[in-house]
Structure formats: C-alpha cells, structure tokens
Amino acid sequence: MPIIAGLHQLRSCAATALLLSYLLCFTACKPWTIRPIDSGTQKSEVASQQFNADAYVDSIWESRLVPLVIEKAVDLSTLLAAFDADLEGAMKQYGHDEASGAAHFIVKGEGRVSRVNSSSQNRTLSINLPSYKGKTEVVLQIGPAFRGTAIRDAVGFIQFNQFVNQLQFADVGNKLNDRVFTSVVHGFDLATAQGRQVSFYGVFTFSERNKIMITPVKLTTGGND
C-alpha cells in the first residue's frame, strides 16, 4: 500500500508541474496580438466631422463652377436637334459620362414659360424654345426640392475620390442644389411666371428621351410681352 500511495503522489506532482509549465508558456508567449481599431477608420471619422460641404460649395461656386458652366454650355436647341438626328452620336459628342454610365450635359437657352408646376416641392417651369420644333419637353427645376445631383456630376472636376466617403460626396450634391435655391432662383415669382421670357445656363442628367429636367446655375427673366 505505501508503494501505491507513493506512485499516486508522484503522478500528482508530475501533473502539477506540467500544468505550471503550460501556464508559464502561455504567459510568456501571447497566442494573439491585440491592436487598436484601424487608425485609417479613425482618421476618416475625424475628417468627416471636419468637412464642411457649405464651405466647399462657397469655395467653388462663383470662382470655378459658374464660369465653367457658362464657358462649356451648348445651345439647348442645337443639342435637342442633335438628339433627334442621332441620339448616340450626340451623347458622345456633347455628354459627360461617369462611371455609372449616366450622361450629363451643360446647356444654355432661352424661351418662354409655357407652364408652371407648383403642385409639389419640386416646382418646375416648362419652357418653349422658339428655335426648337421637336417634341422634347424642356423643364427647369425651381425648387426648393431638386431631383438628382446633375450639377455635381456634370461639371467634371468634382470626383468621388476627392472625398473621404460617400456621405461627403452626397452632401456636396445636396448643398449645390441648395445653392441654386438660395442664389439662383430665390425670389422667382411663380405667380407671374406664365408667359415670361427666361434665359438660363444649367445642367441635366439624361434620363428620358422626351423630357429633360434642367437644374439652372444662372437664370434671368424678362417681360411677358
């Protein structure tokens, strides 16, 4: 019996020694490395908080964006006639394409307001172009709600890779539309718009063959004689 008890004691001691060796090894050698959350993500969040879309729009509107639209604008009657003659050719000649495949256009024109639509926040003016005899309806957005981000996408120098994330890019598009409402069409009297002559520079994204919706960056009105 003493021999058997001695064997049990030796086994217990050996097991304890083995357990201690495992614990020491585990303590000395870390099985994984704990790292902080990716610093790039943190920087993105900080940059996003610091970004001010209003200030960005302020920095480009008068100095770069409006002059570019005025310089690059194609006469809308010419463009629509080109659409009627060869849509694909006109898209290639006059359109600005983006990665998504959408085509954007920078245009200018003048005509008479044939209809005012104020049934929603996306108020519009239908324009009759005297030099265009086709069937495409021309509509100017007056706001305060604007569809699309044509201004951001048409000018060419505002690219997604300039911004930290999609939220900043979307915010710029929205703030550009806001600027149209506060600076371009502010005070436009819809009550007296019917029959009035208007001149405009603006942009649109091609979506319908029979209707184009232009967001103006410059708009002047004349009489209704």
C-alpha positions as CSV (number, residue, x, y, z in Angstrom):
1,M,0.0,0.0,0.0
2,P,2.7,2.6,0.8
3,I,4.2,1.9,-2.7
4,I,0.8,2.6,-4.3
5,A,0.4,5.8,-2.3
6,G,3.8,6.9,-3.4
7,L,3.0,6.4,-7.0
8,H,-0.2,8.5,-6.7
9,Q,1.8,11.2,-5.1
10,L,4.4,11.2,-7.8
11,R,1.7,11.3,-10.5
12,S,0.0,14.3,-8.8
13,C,3.3,16.1,-8.6
14,A,4.1,15.5,-12.2
15,A,0.6,16.7,-13.3
16,T,1.0,19.9,-11.2
17,A,4.5,20.5,-12.7
18,L,3.1,20.0,-16.2
19,L,0.2,22.5,-15.6
20,L,2.6,25.1,-14.3
21,S,4.8,24.7,-17.3
22,Y,1.8,25.3,-19.6
23,L,0.8,28.4,-17.7
24,L,4.3,29.8,-17.8
25,C,4.5,29.2,-21.6
26,F,1.0,30.8,-22.1
27,T,2.1,33.8,-20.1
28,A,5.4,34.2,-21.9
29,C,4.0,33.7,-25.5
30,K,0.9,35.6,-26.4
31,P,-1.3,33.5,-28.7
32,W,-2.7,36.6,-30.5
33,T,-1.9,40.3,-30.8
34,I,-4.5,42.9,-29.7
35,R,-4.4,46.0,-31.9
36,P,-6.4,49.2,-31.7
37,I,-9.2,49.9,-34.2
38,D,-7.8,50.7,-37.6
39,S,-6.3,54.1,-37.5
40,G,-7.4,54.8,-41.1
41,T,-11.0,54.4,-40.0
42,Q,-10.5,56.8,-37.1
43,K,-8.9,59.3,-39.4
44,S,-11.8,59.0,-41.8
45,E,-14.3,59.7,-39.0
46,V,-12.3,62.8,-37.9
47,A,-12.0,64.1,-41.5
48,S,-15.7,63.5,-42.0
49,Q,-16.5,65.6,-38.9
50,Q,-14.3,68.4,-40.0
51,F,-15.6,68.5,-43.6
52,N,-18.0,71.4,-44.3
53,A,-19.9,71.0,-47.5
54,D,-21.3,74.5,-47.4
55,A,-17.7,75.9,-47.2
56,Y,-16.7,73.7,-50.1
57,V,-19.5,74.9,-52.2
58,D,-18.6,78.5,-51.3
59,S,-15.1,77.9,-52.4
60,I,-16.0,76.8,-55.9
61,W,-19.4,78.3,-56.8
62,E,-18.5,81.8,-58.1
63,S,-14.8,81.2,-58.8
64,R,-15.0,78.0,-60.7
65,L,-18.3,76.3,-61.2
66,V,-20.5,79.0,-62.7
67,P,-17.7,80.3,-65.0
68,L,-17.2,76.7,-66.2
69,V,-20.9,76.2,-67.0
70,I,-21.0,79.5,-68.9
71,E,-17.9,78.6,-70.9
72,K,-18.9,75.0,-71.7
73,A,-22.6,75.4,-72.2
74,V,-24.0,74.1,-75.5
75,D,-27.1,75.7,-77.0
76,L,-30.0,73.6,-75.9
77,S,-31.8,73.8,-79.2
78,T,-28.7,72.6,-81.0
79,L,-28.4,69.7,-78.6
80,L,-32.0,68.7,-78.9
81,A,-31.8,68.8,-82.7
82,A,-28.7,66.6,-82.4
83,F,-30.6,64.2,-80.2
84,D,-33.4,63.9,-82.8
85,A,-30.9,63.3,-85.6
86,D,-28.5,60.9,-83.9
87,L,-29.0,60.2,-80.2
88,E,-25.9,58.1,-79.7
89,G,-23.7,60.4,-81.6
90,A,-25.0,63.4,-79.7
91,M,-24.4,61.7,-76.4
92,K,-20.8,61.0,-77.3
93,Q,-20.2,64.5,-78.7
94,Y,-21.8,66.6,-76.0
95,G,-22.2,64.4,-73.0
96,H,-20.0,63.9,-70.0
97,D,-20.1,60.3,-68.8
98,E,-19.4,59.0,-65.3
99,A,-18.5,55.5,-64.0
100,S,-22.2,54.6,-63.5
101,G,-22.8,55.1,-67.2
102,A,-25.0,58.2,-66.9
103,A,-24.6,61.0,-69.3
104,H,-24.6,64.7,-68.1
105,F,-24.9,67.8,-70.2
106,I,-24.1,71.5,-69.7
107,V,-26.5,73.7,-71.7
108,K,-27.8,77.2,-72.2
109,G,-31.0,78.5,-73.7
110,E,-33.8,81.0,-73.8
111,G,-37.5,80.7,-74.2
112,R,-40.9,81.4,-72.8
113,V,-42.6,79.8,-69.8
114,S,-45.4,77.7,-71.1
115,R,-46.5,76.0,-67.9
116,V,-45.8,76.4,-64.2
117,N,-46.0,73.3,-62.0
118,S,-46.2,74.1,-58.3
119,S,-48.1,71.0,-57.1
120,S,-45.0,69.7,-55.1
121,Q,-41.8,70.9,-53.5
122,N,-40.1,70.1,-56.8
123,R,-41.6,73.1,-58.6
124,T,-40.8,73.4,-62.3
125,L,-41.2,75.6,-65.3
126,S,-41.9,74.1,-68.8
127,I,-40.0,76.2,-71.4
128,N,-40.9,76.7,-75.0
129,L,-37.8,77.1,-77.1
130,P,-38.6,79.2,-80.2
131,S,-35.8,77.7,-82.2
132,Y,-36.6,74.1,-81.5
133,K,-39.5,72.4,-83.3
134,G,-39.1,68.9,-81.8
135,K,-41.2,67.1,-79.2
136,T,-38.8,67.0,-76.2
137,E,-40.2,68.8,-73.2
138,V,-37.8,71.2,-71.5
139,V,-38.3,71.7,-67.8
140,L,-36.4,74.0,-65.4
141,Q,-36.3,73.0,-61.7
142,I,-37.1,75.9,-59.3
143,G,-37.1,74.0,-56.0
144,P,-37.0,74.1,-53.1
145,A,-36.6,70.3,-53.7
146,F,-34.4,69.3,-56.6
147,R,-34.1,65.9,-58.2
148,G,-30.7,64.4,-58.8
149,T,-27.2,65.7,-58.5
150,A,-26.6,66.9,-62.0
151,I,-24.6,70.0,-61.0
152,R,-22.1,67.9,-59.0
153,D,-21.8,65.2,-61.7
154,A,-21.8,67.4,-64.9
155,V,-19.0,69.8,-64.2
156,G,-16.3,67.1,-64.3
157,F,-14.0,68.4,-61.6
158,I,-15.9,67.1,-58.6
159,Q,-14.9,63.5,-58.2
160,F,-15.8,60.9,-55.6
161,N,-12.1,60.1,-54.9
162,Q,-11.6,63.7,-53.6
163,F,-13.8,62.9,-50.6
164,V,-13.4,60.6,-47.6
165,N,-16.7,58.7,-48.0
166,Q,-20.0,58.6,-49.9
167,L,-21.7,60.8,-47.3
168,Q,-19.4,63.7,-48.0
169,F,-19.9,63.2,-51.8
170,A,-23.7,63.1,-51.4
171,D,-23.6,66.1,-49.1
172,V,-21.8,68.2,-51.8
173,G,-24.5,67.3,-54.3
174,N,-27.3,68.4,-51.9
175,K,-25.5,71.6,-51.0
176,L,-25.1,72.5,-54.6
177,N,-28.8,72.1,-55.1
178,D,-29.4,74.3,-52.0
179,R,-27.2,77.0,-53.5
180,V,-29.4,77.0,-56.6
181,F,-32.4,77.7,-54.5
182,T,-30.8,80.4,-52.4
183,S,-28.8,82.1,-55.0
184,V,-30.2,81.4,-58.5
185,V,-34.0,81.1,-58.2
186,H,-34.6,82.8,-54.9
187,G,-37.4,85.3,-55.2
188,F,-38.6,83.9,-58.6
189,D,-42.3,84.8,-58.7
190,L,-44.2,81.7,-59.9
191,A,-47.5,83.7,-59.8
192,T,-46.3,85.9,-62.7
193,A,-44.1,83.3,-64.5
194,Q,-46.6,82.1,-67.1
195,G,-45.7,83.6,-70.4
196,R,-42.5,85.2,-69.2
197,Q,-39.3,85.1,-71.2
198,V,-36.3,83.4,-69.4
199,S,-32.7,82.9,-70.2
200,F,-30.7,80.2,-68.4
201,Y,-27.5,78.3,-68.1
202,G,-27.7,74.9,-66.4
203,V,-27.1,71.2,-66.4
204,F,-29.1,68.0,-66.7
205,T,-28.6,64.2,-66.5
206,F,-30.1,62.3,-69.4
207,S,-32.9,60.0,-68.2
208,E,-35.9,60.4,-70.5
209,R,-35.8,60.9,-74.3
210,N,-39.0,63.0,-74.3
211,K,-38.3,65.2,-71.3
212,I,-35.2,66.8,-69.9
213,M,-35.1,68.4,-66.4
214,I,-32.5,71.2,-66.1
215,T,-31.1,72.5,-62.9
216,P,-30.1,76.1,-63.5
217,V,-26.9,77.8,-62.3
218,K,-27.8,81.1,-63.8
219,L,-31.3,82.4,-64.6
220,T,-32.6,85.7,-65.8
221,T,-36.1,86.7,-66.6
222,G,-37.6,89.2,-69.0
223,G,-41.0,90.5,-69.7
224,N,-44.1,88.6,-70.9
225,D,-44.7,90.7,-74.0
